Amino acid sequence: MSAGRPPGVDPDDLVTVGRYLDPVAAQFDRSRLEADGLACHLQGEGIVSLLPTGTLFPILLQVRADDAARAAEILAEVPAADPADAGEEPEP
């Protein structure tokens, strides 16, 4: 079993919902899915650190086949802007 793979999941039951060349973007989207309660796995994130040629080995964000539709919905949503990034004061 691969590290980070959802427990009790056969690799054949995983569906790729995202492909990334940027490991930070992959981790960000993984966090978004996990925050919504979806178990997910990043395949290939370790190889990017060994071989910085991400175009040859993209990182794959994978979820259970049953969660693929919900994952696609979450990833399609535009994350709310952080007021701190725009120099605005957060609302109380």
Secondary structure, 3 states (H helix, E strand, C coil): CCCCCCCCCCHHHEEEEEEECCHHHHHHHHHHHHHCCCCEEEECHHHHHHCCCCCCCCEEEEEEHHHHHHHHHHHHCCCCCCCCCCCCCCCC
